[in-house]
Amino acid sequence: MTTTGATTISDIAIDPGLVDLYKDLHRHPELGFTEHRTSGIVAERLGAAGFEVTTGVGGTGVVGVLRNGTGPTALLRADMDALPVREDTGLDYASTVTYTDAAGKTVPVAHACGHDLHTTCLLGAAAILAGDRSSWRGTLLTVFQPAEELGSGAQSMVDDGLFDRFPKPDVVLGQHVAPLPAGTIAAHPGPAYAGSDSLRVRLVGRGAHGSMPEASVDPVVLAASTVMRLQTIVSREIPSTATAVLTVGSIHAGDAANVIPNTAEIQLNIRSYDAAVRQRILDAVGRIVAGEAATAGAPDDPTITEIERFPVVTNDAAALGTTLGAFAEWLGENMIFDPGAGAGSEDVGILATSSGAPLSYWLLGGADPTLFTTLGTGPAQSILTDPALLSIPSNHSPHYAPVIDPTLTIGVRALILAVRTWLPG
C-alpha cells in the first residue's frame, strides 16, 4: 500500500461535494474558448484553497500556483471544454444546453468527452494538496486549459506566456477518462496518441436543374468519387507497418432534391504518428482532390483548408515509468496496463514540448467495472480484448457518461499520488 506523505493514498477522504460539482459542470457545458462559467468556478475554488490565481490565460484558461518550499515544479493539467453533441444519456444531470455561434447556427453542447470529470478531479486534488503541505514540497502549477477539442487551447496558453509568466515545470502530469474499467489506469510510453489533421475541402461545380444534368458539372458526383478515391490512400499508398487513419466525417451539398448545386464540401480527418507518413497522406489528398476535379471538368479549382491540427503526444518513458510505478504500488500491478498507441488525439503534449519538461499522461478508467468479464481474471492487458469494450459508449458518443463512483475518487487520488511522487515531502 502506498503511504507517501502524511496519509495513505487509499485513506484520503474525498470531499463528497465534488459529486455535486461534477454534476453541475456536466449540466453546464461550454465550447472551446467560451468556458467563462467553468473558469469562474475554477478560479474561485483555487483561490479559496490558497493558490495564486490568474484568469484569462490564452483566452479562458486558468492557472493556479501554490508554492510550498524549495523543490521541483509539477504541472497538473485539466481541460475544460465540451463538444457540439446532443447528450442522450438519460441522466438526471444531463445537459440540455445549446449554443448559437456568430453565424447564427445553434448547436447542442455536452460534456461527451469527460472534461468535466478532469476539471473536478484536479480541483479536488488541488484542495487536498493545499491542505496537506507536509506530504509534498516544491511548486504546484495547476493549468485548467480551454479548447482541447479544437486542438488550439494548449498552444493559446503557451502563446500567452504560460511558461514566461509562471514557473517552468519539471514534469507535466495529466489524465483522461476512458471507457476502461473504473479502478484501472492505462498508459503507453513513447508516441501514445496520434497526430491529427482536420481539413475542409470545397469542390466547385456548375449548378443546374435536376432534369438537365448535361448542363451541370455535378459537385455531388464529384464529392462521391473524391470520397471513394480518398479511401485508397491508407490502403494503397501507406505501408502496412505504418499507423494511419483517414476518415471523411462530413459531406454537404445542396438543399433540394431537384437542384444540382454549385458546390460541395467534404470534411476529413487524418491520424498519423510519423511526419513522413503524415506528409505523404496530405500530398495524396491534394493530388486526389485536384485530379478528381480536373476529371469532372470543374470550372474552378478546389480549395483545401486546415480546420485544426494536433501534434503527436509522446510520453516520456522514464517519467511515465515513475508515475505508473507509484500507481502500481497503490492499485496493484493487475490494475495498470499498456493499451498501446491509440489513434485518439490530444494537445497536452504541447505543454511538455514548449516547456522542455517530460510528459506523464495516463488514461483513467471510467466504465462500470462489473461489465468486464476479464477484469481480475488474468493480466490487465486482457481488458483490451474484453467484449465490453465493443458495447460501452466511447468518448464523443451522445451516450458517453463515466460512472461517478469510483472514477472520481480514483481520479483525485491519482493526481495527488502523482504530485507526491514527483514533489516528495
N, C-alpha and C positions, 0 to 999 in steps of 0.2 A: 504494500500500500504506500503510495507516495505521500510523504509527510514534509515536503519542502515548506518552509515558512512556519508560522505560528500555529496553523491549523491544518489538519489532514484535508486534502482536497475533497475527498468524498464527504467530509463532515461540514463543509462550508454551507452555511444556511443561505438559501436564495430568497430574496425579497419576494413574497407572494404577490406584491403589487406589480411585478414585472409581467404577470399574465394579463392584467388589465391594460398595461401599457402596450403590450404586443397586440392585443385585440383592437385597441384604439388606433394604433398605427395601421393595422390591417384594414380597418373601416375607412381610413382617410388616406388613401394612396395618392402620390403626386408624381408626375412625369419628370424626366430629367431636366434639371435647371429650373424647376418650379417647386422645389421641395421646401417652400417657405414655412409651412406649418411644422413639418418634421424637424427642420433645422432649428426652429424656435424652441421646440421641446428638448432637443438635444442640448442646446446651449444652456437652457435653464437648469437642466439636471446636472450637467457638468459643472456649472458654476456653484450649484448647491453642494456638490461633492468636494469643492475646493480647488478645482482646476482653473488655470488661466485660460480664458475662453476667447477665441477670435472667430467671428462670423463673417460670412460673405467671401470666403476664400475660394477663388475660382468660380464665383457665382453664388452658389448656395451652400458651399462647403463649410464645415465647422471643424476647428482644430482646438483640442484641449491639451494643455501642457501641465504636468504635475511633476515637480522636482522633489526628489527625496534623497538628498545627499549626493556624494560623488559616485560615479559609476557610468556604465554604458546607457545608451538610449534605445528604447524599443518602440517601434511604431506599430500600433494596432489599427487596422483599417476596417471600416464597415461601410457598405454602400447603402444609399437611402432611397433611390428612385424606384418607381413602379413601371408597369407596362401598359400599353394600349390594348388591353384584353378585357373582355367581359367575363367576370367571375361567375362560375357555375358550380360552386362547391356545396351550396345548401347550408352553409354555416350560419349561425345566428349573428356572427360578426362579419359577414361577407360584405364586400364593397359594392356600393351602388353608384359610385362616383363617375361622373363624366367630365370631359374637358373639351373646351372649344378653343381651337388654335387660331392663329392670326388670320388664316384663310377662311375662317368661319366653319371649319369642319369639326363636328362633335364626335368624340371617341370615348368608349368606356375605358376606365382605368382600374387596374387591380394589381395587388402585390402577388403576381403569379410566379415570382422567382424567389421569394423568401427574403428580400432585402429588409423587410420589416423585422424579421427574426434576427438578422445580422445586427441591426441597429439596437434592438432590445438587449441582445446578449452583450454587446460592447458597453452599453450604458450600465447594465447590471454589474459587469466585471469591473468597470471603472470605479463605481461607487464602493465596491468591496475592497479593491486595492487601495483606494484613498483612505479607507477606514482602518486598514491593517498595514501600516507602513513598515512594520518590523519584519514583514515577510519578503521584502524586496528592497533594492537600493539602486538608485540611478534616476533616470528621467523617463517618464511615460508620456508618449506622444500619441494621442488618440485622433484619428483622422476619419471624419464622417464625410464621405465623398458623394457628390451628386453625379447623376448621368452616367452610371456604369453601362446601362443598356445602350447608350448612344456611342460608347467607346471613346468618349472625349472628356469625361469627368476628371479622371486622374491627371490627364495632361493639363486641363484647365487650372487645376490646383498648383501643379508644378510651375506653369507659366505665370501664376500669380505670386510666385516667390515662396512656395511651400518650404523649400529647403534653404532659402536665404533668410526668411523671417523667423523660422522655428529651428530647434535643434535638429541636426542631421542624425538619422538613426544608424545604429549598428546592426539592426536586423529589422526586416519588415514581416509582420505576422498578420494572418487573417484566415478566415474560414468562410465556406459557402455551403449552405444547407443543400442536401441532395436526396433523391428518393432511395436511399440506402437505409438499412435498419437503424432506428434510433438507438444510440449507445455505441455505434461503431464510428470509426474515423478512418478515412481513406486518403492517401496522398501518393503522388508519383514524383520521384526525383528527376531532375533534368527537365527537358521540354515537356510540360504537363498539360497545357491547354493550347489549342491551335490558334495560329494567326487567322484573322478573318477579314475579308474584304466584301463589302456590300456595294453593288453597282446598280445604277438605273440606266437602262438602255431605251432610247427613244428612236423608234422606227418611223420613217416618213413615207407615206404612200400617196395615193390620189383618190379622194373620195368620189363616190358615185351612187346612183340609185341602185337598190338591190337587184332590180330587174335588168340592169345594164353593166354587168361585171366587166365587159370588154372595154368600158370607158375608164376603168379604175386601175390602179396598182394597189391591190388589196393588202393593207398592212396586217390584217388578221391572219391571212395565209402566210405572210412574211414572218410574223411573230411565231406562228406554229412551226414553220420549218427551222427557224432560228433556235427555238427551244429544243427541238429534236437533235439538231446538229450539236448544240452545246453539251448535250449528254454524252457525246462521244469523246470529249476532251479527257476526262479522267479514265475512261475505259480503254481509249486507244492512243493517247498521247503521253500519259504519265506512267512511269514504271510501276509494276505491281508491288514493288517493295516500298514505294513511297505512300505516305498517308495523305489523301486529298479527298475533298468532297465539294461538289458543285450542285447547288440547289436553286432552281427557279421557284421563287416563293410567291410571285405576283405577276399577273398578266392583266392588262386592261386596254380595251379598245372599243370605242363606240358606245352608243346608248340606245340604239333601236335595232330591231331585227331586220328591217328592210332598207337599212342605210349602210353602205360601205364607208367607214370613217377615213379620215385623212391620216391619222397617226395611231400607233400602238406603243404601249410602254411595257417593258419587262423589267422586273427587279430580281436580281440574282445574288447569291451569296457563295463565296469561295472560302474553304477552310484548308489550311496547309501548315506544315511545320518547317519546311525548308525554303529559303529565299529563292533558290534557283527554280524549284518546283512552282512556287507562287508566281514568279515572273513568267514562266512558261505557260501557265494557265491564263494569266492576264493577256499575254500576247495572243494566245489562241482565241480568247473571247473576242478581242479586237478584230482578228482576221476573219473569224466566222461571221460576226455581225456585219462587217463591211462586205464580205463575199456574198452573203445571202441577200443583202440589199441590192448589190450590183446585179445578181442573178434575176431578181424580181423586177429590175428596171426602175428602182425607186428614183423619184425626181430629185431628191436631196439626200445628202449623206446622213447616216445615222449618227447619234451622239451617245457617248458613254460617260456618265458622271459618277464619281465616287460619293456614296452616301455616308459610309462610316468605315473605319478600319481599326482592328485590334491587333496588336503585336502578339507574337508567341509569348506565352507565360512560362518562364523557366524557374523551377525550384532549385535552389542551391542544395546539392546533395548532402553536404555536411551539416548545413543549418537545419534542413528538414529532418535529418537523422537525429539531431539533438532533440528537436521538439517531439518527434514520434517516440523516441526512447522514453521520454518522460510520460507520454500518453500511455505507452505500453505497460509501464510500471504501475500506472494508475488503473487502467481499464482491463489490462490483461492482453497478452500478445494476440490472442484469438479474436480481439475486437479491433485490431489495427491491421490494415492491409493495403496493398498497392493495386489500384484499379487500372493501372496502365495509363498511357497518354490518352486523353479524351479530346473529342473534336469540338467541344464547347469552347467558348472564348471569354476572356476577362481582360480588364485593363489594369488590374492590380500590379502587374509586372512593371508598369511604368514607374511606380513609386520606388521600386527597387533599383531599376536601371538608372533612374535620374539621380538617385541619392548615392549610388555605389554600394548599397547595403545588400546582403544576401536575402533572398526571399524564402520564407517557410509558410506555405499556403496549403490548407487541407480541406477536405470535404467532410461535412458534419452530417451524419445520418439523421434523417428526419421522418422516416416512414414507420408505421406501426410494426414493431419487431415480430409480433405474433403472426404476421402474414408470411414470414420467411420460413421455409421448411428446412433450410440448410444451416441456419444460424445456430451455432453451438454444437453442431454435429461433426465438424471437421475443421480444416484450415479456413481462416476467414476469407481467403481468396475464393472459396466455393460459392460465396454470396453472388459473385458475378454471373453464375450460371443458374441462379435460383429462378424458378418460374415467376415468382412475384415481381421481378424486375420488369417483366413484359406487361403486367396488368396495373401496376401502380402509376398514377399520373405523374409525369415528369415536370420539371421546371418549365414554365411558359405555357403549360396547359391551363385551360379555363377551370379545370378540376383540381389543380395542384394546391395542396394545403398540408404543410408538415404537422405532425401531431405535436401538441404543445408539451406534453409530458411523455418521455423525459428529455425531449430535444432541447428545450430552453435551458434546463438545468445543466445538461452536459455541455451546451454551448458556452454558458457563462463560466463554468469551471474550467473548460479547456483553455479559454483565454487567460484566466487567472494563472493556471499552471504554466502556460507558455511564458507569461511575464516573469513568474518566479524562477523559471528555468534560465531565462536569458538575463534577468536582473536579480541575481541571488542576493539575499539579505546577508 
